[in-house]
Amino acid sequence: MPAAEHPDRPGHVPLRTLLAAYAVSQFGNWLFRTAVVYYAYNQNRGSNAVLTTAIVLVYLPVLFGSRLLAPLADRSDTRRTLIGLDVLRAVVLVGLLGAVLAGIGSTSAVTIGVLAFLSLLTPFFTASQTAYLRRVLPTERLAPALAAVSTVDWWMFVLGTAAGPLVLQVSDLPTLIVVDVATFVVSALLLVRLIPAPVPAAGPRDGAAAGASRHRLSVSSRWLLLGVFALNAGAGLINVYPNVVARNFLGGGATWLSVINLANGIGAVVGATLVGRLGTRHGLRPGVLAAAVVALALAGMTFVTTPWVAVLASSVMLLAGQVFAVVFQTRILANEPVAVAGRVSGLFTLGTFAGVTLSVALFLGLTSIGPLRGTFTVLLLVGAASALAATLVGLAAARRHGNTARAPAGSAPPVTPEPDAPEPDEVAVTDAVADAVLVRQAGRAFATGVTVASTVDAGVPHATTVNSFVTVSLDPPLVLVCVKRGSRLESMLGAQAPLGVTILAADQRDTARSFARSDRPTGTGQFEGYPWQPGALTGAPLLAGGSAWLECRVHRVVPAGDHSIVLARVLSFTRSDKHGQTPLVFFGGGFHTLPDAPATPAGEPVGGERAGGVPDPSHGQPSHGQLSADGPVPIGRAGAQR
């Protein structure tokens, strides 16, 4: 039985809270961004130069932000960073609103300038969000999580970009700015509820930040980033395609623009949903295939005067583009250590927007020297060739470096439940995985008791099965448990946090299995069918039916590879009033029962040693049979070791 818990699955807190906040802010983002670009384009009578300049001023800052700001996510509390960025964006927009209402400067110029500044912050926000997910989720759940983020982004794209130009026709720019301010404020309030994620290696004070900045990407990641750039150098034309086709070839202005954006958004949502279901089991293959589809779709987008072909081709291109992006980003993140996830996210964004900027710059250059119809067709065909190059790069990377990711050097592999643990002669493993197998086999040879470690935070109880429970010291009285880095339990066990330990009895095998499940309910829901009572001294949940109970306060948390050692000071200890209660034992990957358990009366020293410094076992503590299912009312989802 592992002593660690798996973080929440996509769709549950913390991801659900993160997605809700992201949805609110992205709706305002896309509404504002689309409206501003369309406003400038329309005010200047469809000038391609103005359109391109507006887009470049949006995307060029992203390049700088990706390189300069994104790595900061690796040395920060990602939750606080996300909240701070939302607040900063709201403050900047309030300033813009004042400037617009006061008539300071050119409305188009000031608004695009603010949009450029917000674009500078975008990669920092994205990197912080990605680093958060990388810290709290195991690798196999990273792709569905990124796909969920992409799905939310594109649903908001559908709503925001379809509404932006239309809102301008019935309202005004200040109204759009007010809506955007409100979305950032609401997003920040939602992010306050987000569960904090641990900072790898305890942050910059121990040199982690410096080490992250010096980290050299693997060759595989560099190949894949080249593919990301190549694909976006072609697919980046989608940023001008809706405006150009709607105004110059279909003659529908805002109506056709909304139709194309709606179709594109739906295509992207379908693609993100599809790749979320594929997960990581197919490796790079779906991404490579998607790049080939992007190339074909770009060729189809040359039929700019045939509405249904133009719209269908562009939506298919975005569908395949989402599959490509999630697959390649997941692989790159999995290739590299968790401690550099922010920097890696920034480089991915840099590769993406460098390609987009190149495609838009080519659009500006070629359309200025020739007729739009001919040059635009040539650009789309060049884009198709670039996407085909990305396909070849992906194929080469998969062949040279493997279809699936290997564990980054110096990082510990995830620990899987013992029943599924591979034997050394069953699979070909890397040295790191082989070392993990040796440690796991050693653990199987050592018999331990089984406990349920528990805590409560802001009224929300949480518990998980742990067999790495050890007594450490008599003076002061200390015990320890080991929990998975980034798990829900670890995030709740800060200094002086309450810690309850229920030592399970032989008839509590089902209890042990239930609290080890990663898909169990959260809050009080995970305790359904397992009576418990908050401890008298700490409020930490203590389960009925145990052999004994301890209440503690966290003394110190020490990082140890992919786990954290939680040292806790014992406040009280109580044995079951069923003398001779047989404990549950874990050995060789399964549960066992001692044939003849010694009877130790409550209050007597255990193992021939006096429990110096430990309060009277009966002091304020419930005995077996007194525990009830009554407890704190949950105010949020607690998460699954988990």
SEBA-404554 format. One record per residue (C-alpha): x, z, y. Coordinates in steps of 0.02 Angstrom, whole numbers, plus 50000, padded with zeros to 5 digits. Layout:
BEGIN
XZY/...
This chain:
BEGIN
500005000050000/500744995350168/500955008650298/500574996150434/498984988450499/498594970750550/498044967550729/496294961650768/495704945050706/495254931450832/493504934650897/493734953450902/494444965051031/495754963351101/495514944451089/493674945051134/494034954551295/495464942751337/494384927351307/492954934151412/494114937251560/494944920351537/493254911451531/492684918951695/494284915151790/494474897651716/492724892651767/493164896451947/494854888151927/494164871651863/492714871751987/493904874352133/495294862952070/494164848152032/493194849952193/494764850852301/495574835552222/493954825652229/493664831452409/495364825052465/495164808852366/493434805252434/493834810152614/495214797252613/494124783052545/494804783152369/496624782552417/497694782452260/499134789452361/498094804452415/497444807052238/499194806452165/499924817552301/498574830652272/498874830752085/500774831452105/500604846052227/499564854752095/500734851151949/502454851552028/502344870352063/501894872851881/503614866151835/504474879051944/503334892951885/503654888451704/505524889651726/505674904151849/504154915451826/503604913551644/505124922851571/504604938251671/503194940651545/504474946051415/505014961351514/503314967451571/501724975951516/500724959951489/499044968251519/499564974751691/500344958051733/498734948651695/497714960751801/498964959751944/498964940751944/497064940151951/497064952152099/498424942052188/497464925752164/495884933652233/496814940052388/497594922952421/495894914552411/495134927152530/496494922052653/496064903752625/494224907252657/494664915252822/495754900252871/494394887652827/493034897252921/494174899253072/494634880753070/496504883953058/497424867653022/496814853152917/495544859152788/496204847152655/498034851552686/497764870552689/496664870252535/497864859452434/499294870652492/498414886052423/498014876552264/499874872852247/500294891352264/498994895952133/499764882752020/501454891452040/500674907151965/499784898051823/501254897451700/501624915951731/499814920051686/499854908551534/501514915651475/500884933551493/499324929251396/500314920551259/501594934651250/500154947051233/499444937451084/501174935451006/501454954251015/499784959850942/499434946250813/500334941750651/500994923950643/499624917650528/498304922350657/499214914950806/498544897150786/496704902450779/496984913550931/497804899651032/496414887950976/495124900551037/495994901351206/496014882351214/494174881551167/493714893451308/494804883751429/493954867351388/492194874351389/492574880551564/493314863351602/491654855551550/490654867251661/491864868251807/492364850051824/490594843651798/489924855851929/491334854652058/490974837452135/489094840252124/489184857252210/490114849252355/488624837752381/487384852052398/488504865552470/490204866952554/492014871752524/491834890052581/490504892652447/491694886252314/493054897952376/491874912952370/491414908652190/493244907452143/493634924352223/492214932152125/492834924951960/494574932451982/493854949452028/492724949651875/494164943751766/495274957951827/493904970651792/493714964151615/495594964551585/495614983151629/494734985751461/496094976251368/497124986051242/498944987151300/500224977651197/501944985151161/503454978451255/504714972351124/506314982651110/505674995051239/505914983351388/507334978751505/508164995751518/508984993351348/509534975751387/508104966951299/507724956151449/509514950651466/509584946651281/507984936551295/508674926351439/510234922251337/509264917751180/509604899851126/508114890551056/508214884250879/508554865750853/506814863850779/506004870850937/507024859351048/506474844150947/504664849650960/504784852551148/505454834851164/503904828851071/502794838951189/503604830551339/503454813151264/501624814951220/501144821651392/502144808051479/500814796451407/499284807651393/499564814551570/498644799351638/497034808251591/497264817851754/496944802151858/495904792451731/494174800051770/494334797951959/495064780251950/493834773751820/492304782051899/492634775752075/493534759152049/492854751951887/491144759751852/490594761952033/489674778152003/490704790052107/490314808352074/489024804351939/490214794651827/491594807151864/490494821151798/490004810851645/491814806951600/492374824851629/490934831251524/491354819651379/493204823851392/492844842351393/491734841151240/493074831251149/494374844451192/493224858551133/492954849550967/494834847350947/495204865650986/493844871350865/494514859950729/496314865850744/495724883950745/494964881250574/496494872350509/497604887250552/499424885850500/499254881550316/499554862950346/501094865650454/501584851850575/500614837950488/498984839550589/499984839050751/500964823650701/499364814750649/498544819950812/499974812150912/499654795550824/497794796750867/498244800151049/499274784051050/497804773950981/496574782051103/497674778051253/497674759851200/495774760651189/495664768051364/496224751051433/494394745251416/494034752751587/492544741651628/491604745551466/490874762851496/490554768551319/492284763051258/493184770751408/492264787351390/492404788151201/494254783851200/494704796851331/493704810451243/494524806351075/496214806851161/495874824451224/495194829751054/496794824550968/497834831551111/497154849051081/497594848150897/499354842450943/499594855951075/499024870750970/499994865250815/501624862150909/501474877751018/501114888750868/502614881750774/503784884150923/503194902150950/503384905850764/505154898750767/505724911150900/505774930250911/504294939650985/505414946251125/505554928751203/503734923351184/503484922551373/505014911651398/504504900351254/502754898651327/503524893951493/504604880551413/503074873551323/502144872951488/503674865251570/503754851451439/501894848351458/501844847151647/503504838051662/502714824451557/501114824851660/502094824051823/503084809051761/501504799751711/500664803151878/502244797951973/502284781651876/500454779051919/500844781152104/502344769552097/501584755351997/499874755152082/500734753852251/501574737352206/500224728252110/498344726552083/497534742052010/496744733651859/498354726051794/499524740451833/498324753451763/498194744051599/500094742851587/500234761551620/499014765751481/499964754851358/501614762951410/500754779751384/500234774351209/502044769951170/502614786951233/501334795851122/501954785550976/503714791651015/503044809551007/502354805450835/504064799750775/504894815350849/503654826350757/503964817250594/505844819050616/505684837650655/504584840750503/505784831350389/507374839150459/506784856950489/505324859050371/503444857150387/503184875950412/504104888650518/505424900550455/505614918350515/506704919050672/508464925650647/508564944250672/506704947350657/505874956750517/504594947250414/502804953650404/502434965950264/501034960350148/499984971250032/500864975449870/499644966949750/500054950249833/501924953249853/502974939049781/504314943149654/506074936449695/506014923649555/504304916749603/504724908249767/506214901649862/506484913750006/507634915250155/508904929450161/507774939450278/506274937950164/507344941950012/507924957950098/506104962450132/505684959749948/507094971649899/506444984950018/504684982449954/505234984049773/506184999849816/504605006849893/503635002849736/504845013649637/504525028949748/502925039049724/502065044949884/500475053349935/499145043850031/498485048950201/497305042550333/498115044050505/496895044850649/496765046650836/495505045250977/495705037051147/494395037651285/493115043251157/493495028951036/494065035150864/495225025050755/496005028050583/497065018750458/497795021650286/499625026650288/500765031650144/502335033350251/501975051450299/503435063650296/503755081650350/505285081750464/505635098850538/505075116950527/505715122250698/504945113950792/503615109050665/503705090050657/502995076550543/503115057650554/502095042350510/502645024150521/501465011350600/501604992650629/502274987050798/500864979550900/499504987350793/497974995750867/498525012650803/500245011150883/499485006151050/498465022251050/499885034051001/500765036851166/501615053051217/500505068351186/499155057651104/498145066550969/498585062750789/497555068350641/498145066850462/496965068050314/497915069850149/496785060850026/496185067949862/496205058849695/494375053749707/494645045149876/495355028549817/493915019349898/494265028550062/496095022950056/495605004850025/494265004850160/495415011050298/496764998750245/495624983550266/496044972750416/494244966550431/493404983550435/492244988150579/492954997550726/492565013150825/491385024550731/490835009450630/492385010250520/491895027950469/490175023050404/489985030650232/491505041850257/490985058450337/492165065250467/492305077750606/493365078150764/494765090850750/494485106950846/496155106050937/496355087350971/494735078350933/495635066750811/494515061650665/494745071650504/493925064750346/492875075050227/493455076850048/495315077450082/496595088550000/497205094650169/497155091050354/498405091750498/498135090850684/499625085550789/500175079150959/501345064250972/503085070151018/504025053651021/503835035450966/505425027050905/505475007850880/506125003350706/506104984650667/504344978450643/503694996350637/503735011650749/504145029250691/502895041450766/503575059350774/502185072050801/502165090950827/501025100050706/499695110850788/498735116250635/498645113750447/497165116850331/497045115150142/495435111150052/494505126349990/494465117749819/496025126149748/497035114249644/496245098949725/497165084249646/498005072849774/497965053949774/499645046249729/500295028749766/501625021649648/502135004449585/500864995549695/499355005449634/498435022149645/498735036049520/498175053849485/499315068249438/498845074749264/498995093049311/499025097349495/499685114849536/498455126449620/499115132749787/497945145049873/497535141250054/498735149650172/500185150950048/501825142150086/501995125150004/503505120049900/504315137149912/504585135650101/503655144650237/502885132850363/503755140850510/502915137750676/501305130750599/499745140250653/498625149250529/497875135550416/496125142250441/496275143250630/494805133750699/494955120750562/493555113950453/493685116450267/493135103950136/491265102050140/491105106950324/491555089850391/490105079250453/489865061450510/489485067050687/490805061850811/491155053450977/490105038651030/491165022851034/491395014051200/492344999051132/493064990950980/494545000550908/495364986750812/495984984550629/498484992750506/497594985450616/
